[in-house]
Amino acid sequence: MNKNNPEIEIDLLKLVGVLWSKALVIILIAVLMASFAFAGTLLFISPKYEATAALYVNNSSFSLGLERFSISASEVSASNSLVNTYIFILKSRTTLEDVISTAGLQYTYKQLDRMISTESVTGTAAFNVTVKSSSPTEAELIANTIAQILPERISEIVDGSSVRIIDYAIVPAGRSSPSFTKNTVIGFLFGAILAAGIFTIKFLIDESNDTVIHSADELRAIYPDITVLALIPDMRLSEKKGYYYSSYYGESNKDSKKEA
């Protein structure tokens, strides 16, 4: 870095070398974070299960109030509009309260609404109703209750409507969330990025500070015309059985510590 220029020149190859030298530490931190993510997912996140019922809108024409509509296989936009109408009826408060009463649930209609998701099948008049619950049997019960109630509920509102069940929901064999694999991978990547970021910041701080010299080789590189006569070791970091350790932590130093 030029003292007259506040900008820091970053040697990317040197940075890569520093990160490579710390690769083992970075991997260990990443594995540790992945372990935390796995344990956190196992202990603190309740599993969720999904059950899905598929329904089909079988209708060539229908009326809604004073308006009449007609659809055909070529009128995809009209078909999607009809499906959206039925989904709106499904998510209405009255329909959800009917589902709660019929299935004997303890939820409010707002709580049940958050458990239900719908998806129209592109280019068709079919749509899926998916229920997510912490209980696999409850998810199946709610989805099938919706499939039973919705056709009658729609026929009360939309003249000439016909909704047929393509597939009833079944009890899910496994959880839909959380994903142990996904969370563990995210934890591993987060740990690796965090560790690499810390070493990168330390590298940038050292590079921006011209007064920091880490070794005799670095000193010789900066001042090639000056001979290094001696080195002063950091006695606090020497091995406990070494000469400098005993000199620094000798009997005299122990006595001074006792007096303190």
KESENU-79194 format. One record per residue (C-alpha): residue number from 1; residue in one letter; x, y, z. Coordinates in steps of 0.5 Angstrom, whole numbers, always signed. Layout:
REM residues N
 pos code    xx    yy    zz
 NUM    a     X     Y     Z
...
***
This chain:
REM residues 260
 pos code    xx    yy    zz
   1    m    +0    +0    +0
   2    n    +3    +7    -2
   3    k    +2   +12    +4
   4    n    +0   +17    +0
   5    n    -5   +13    -3
   6    p   -11   +11    +2
   7    e   -13    +5    -3
   8    i   -11    -2    -1
   9    e    -8    -6    -6
  10    i   -11   -13    -5
  11    d    -6   -19    -7
  12    l   -11   -24    -9
  13    l    -6   -30   -10
  14    k    -4   -28    -3
  15    l   -11   -28    +0
  16    v   -12   -35    -3
  17    g    -6   -37    +0
  18    v    -8   -35    +6
  19    l   -15   -38    +6
  20    w   -12   -45    +3
  21    s    -7   -45    +9
  22    k   -13   -44   +14
  23    a   -17   -49   +10
  24    l   -17   -54   +15
  25    v   -20   -49   +20
  26    i   -25   -47   +16
  27    i   -28   -54   +14
  28    l   -28   -55   +22
  29    i   -32   -49   +23
  30    a   -36   -51   +17
  31    v   -37   -58   +20
  32    l   -39   -55   +27
  33    m   -44   -50   +24
  34    a   -47   -56   +20
  35    s   -48   -60   +26
  36    f   -51   -55   +30
  37    a   -56   -54   +24
  38    f   -58   -61   +24
  39    a   -59   -61   +32
  40    g   -63   -55   +32
  41    t   -67   -58   +26
  42    l   -68   -65   +30
  43    l   -69   -61   +37
  44    f   -73   -55   +36
  45    i   -77   -55   +29
  46    s   -83   -59   +29
  47    p   -84   -64   +23
  48    k   -90   -62   +18
  49    y   -94   -67   +14
  50    e   -97   -65    +7
  51    a  -104   -69    +5
  52    t  -106   -67    -2
  53    a  -113   -68    -5
  54    a  -114   -67   -13
  55    l  -121   -64   -16
  56    y  -123   -63   -23
  57    v  -128   -57   -25
  58    n  -133   -61   -30
  59    n  -137   -55   -33
  60    s  -139   -53   -40
  61    s  -142   -47   -37
  62    f  -144   -43   -31
  63    s  -148   -37   -28
  64    l  -145   -33   -22
  65    g  -150   -28   -20
  66    l  -153   -25   -26
  67    e  -147   -26   -30
  68    r  -146   -33   -35
  69    f  -140   -36   -37
  70    s  -138   -41   -42
  71    i  -131   -45   -42
  72    s  -128   -50   -47
  73    a  -122   -54   -48
  74    s  -119   -48   -52
  75    e  -121   -43   -47
  76    v  -115   -44   -42
  77    s  -116   -37   -39
  78    a  -123   -38   -38
  79    s  -122   -45   -34
  80    n  -117   -42   -30
  81    s  -121   -36   -28
  82    l  -127   -41   -26
  83    v  -121   -45   -22
  84    n  -119   -39   -18
  85    t  -127   -38   -17
  86    y  -127   -44   -14
  87    i  -121   -43   -10
  88    f  -124   -37    -7
  89    i  -130   -40    -5
  90    l  -126   -46    -1
  91    k  -122   -40    +3
  92    s  -128   -37    +5
  93    r  -130   -36   +12
  94    t  -136   -40   +12
  95    t  -133   -46    +8
  96    l  -127   -47   +13
  97    e  -132   -47   +19
  98    d  -136   -52   +16
  99    v  -130   -56   +15
 100    i  -128   -55   +22
 101    s  -135   -57   +24
 102    t  -135   -63   +20
 103    a  -128   -66   +22
 104    g  -128   -64   +29
 105    l  -122   -59   +29
 106    q  -120   -54   +35
 107    y  -118   -49   +30
 108    t  -120   -42   +28
 109    y  -122   -41   +21
 110    k  -116   -36   +20
 111    q  -111   -42   +23
 112    l  -114   -47   +18
 113    d  -113   -42   +13
 114    r  -106   -42   +14
 115    m  -105   -49   +14
 116    i  -109   -50    +7
 117    s  -105   -48    +0
 118    t  -108   -49    -7
 119    e  -105   -50   -14
 120    s  -108   -50   -20
 121    v  -106   -55   -26
 122    t  -103   -50   -31
 123    g  -108   -51   -38
 124    t  -113   -55   -34
 125    a  -119   -54   -30
 126    a  -116   -58   -24
 127    f  -113   -56   -18
 128    n  -110   -59   -12
 129    v  -112   -58    -5
 130    t  -106   -59    +0
 131    v  -106   -59    +8
 132    k  -100   -58   +12
 133    s  -100   -61   +19
 134    s   -96   -63   +25
 135    s  -100   -70   +25
 136    p  -100   -74   +18
 137    t  -107   -77   +20
 138    e  -110   -70   +21
 139    a  -107   -67   +15
 140    e  -111   -73   +11
 141    l  -117   -72   +15
 142    i  -118   -64   +13
 143    a  -116   -65    +6
 144    n  -121   -71    +5
 145    t  -126   -67    +9
 146    i  -125   -61    +4
 147    a  -126   -65    -2
 148    q  -133   -68    +1
 149    i  -135   -61    +3
 150    l  -133   -56    -3
 151    p  -137   -59    -9
 152    e  -144   -58    -5
 153    r  -141   -51    -2
 154    i  -140   -49    -9
 155    s  -146   -52   -12
 156    e  -150   -47    -7
 157    i  -146   -41   -10
 158    v  -145   -42   -17
 159    d  -151   -45   -22
 160    g  -149   -51   -26
 161    s  -143   -52   -23
 162    s  -140   -59   -22
 163    v  -133   -61   -18
 164    r  -131   -68   -18
 165    i  -125   -71   -14
 166    i  -120   -74   -18
 167    d  -116   -77   -12
 168    y  -117   -77    -5
 169    a  -112   -75    +0
 170    i  -108   -81    +3
 171    v  -104   -81   +10
 172    p   -97   -78    +8
 173    a   -91   -83    +9
 174    g   -86   -78   +11
 175    r   -85   -71   +13
 176    s   -85   -65    +8
 177    s   -81   -61   +13
 178    p   -76   -59   +15
 179    s   -71   -62   +11
 180    f   -65   -64   +15
 181    t   -61   -65    +9
 182    k   -62   -58    +7
 183    n   -61   -55   +13
 184    t   -55   -58   +15
 185    v   -52   -56    +8
 186    i   -54   -49    +9
 187    g   -51   -49   +16
 188    f   -44   -52   +13
 189    l   -44   -47    +8
 190    f   -46   -41   +13
 191    g   -40   -44   +17
 192    a   -35   -44   +11
 193    i   -37   -37    +9
 194    l   -37   -34   +16
 195    a   -30   -37   +17
 196    a   -27   -35   +11
 197    g   -30   -28   +12
 198    i   -26   -28   +19
 199    f   -20   -30   +16
 200    t   -21   -25   +10
 201    i   -22   -19   +14
 202    k   -16   -21   +18
 203    f   -12   -21   +12
 204    l   -14   -14   +10
 205    i   -13   -11   +16
 206    d    -6   -14   +16
 207    e    -5   -11    +9
 208    s    -7    -4   +11
 209    n    -3    -4   +17
 210    d    +5    -3   +14
 211    t    +7    -3   +21
 212    v    +5   -11   +22
 213    i   +11   -15   +21
 214    h    +9   -23   +22
 215    s   +16   -26   +21
 216    a   +23   -25   +19
 217    d   +22   -27   +12
 218    e   +17   -22   +11
 219    l   +22   -17   +14
 220    r   +27   -19    +9
 221    a   +23   -18    +4
 222    i   +21   -11    +6
 223    y   +28    -9    +7
 224    p   +32   -13    +3
 225    d   +39    -9    +4
 226    i   +38   -10   +12
 227    t   +41   -16   +15
 228    v   +37   -19   +21
 229    l   +42   -19   +27
 230    a   +37   -22   +32
 231    l   +30   -24   +34
 232    i   +26   -23   +40
 233    p   +21   -29   +41
 234    d   +15   -28   +44
 235    m   +16   -32   +51
 236    r    +9   -32   +53
 237    l    +7   -36   +47
 238    s   +13   -41   +47
 239    e   +13   -48   +50
 240    k   +12   -49   +57
 241    k   +18   -53   +58
 242    g   +22   -48   +54
 243    y   +28   -44   +56
 244    y   +24   -37   +55
 245    y   +18   -40   +58
 246    s   +22   -42   +65
 247    s   +25   -35   +64
 248    y   +19   -31   +64
 249    y   +15   -35   +68
 250    g   +21   -37   +73
 251    e   +21   -37   +81
 252    s   +22   -29   +81
 253    n   +16   -28   +76
 254    k   +12   -33   +81
 255    d   +14   -29   +87
 256    s   +11   -23   +84
 257    k    +5   -26   +82
 258    k    +4   -28   +89
 259    e    +5   -21   +92
 260    a    +0   -18   +87
***
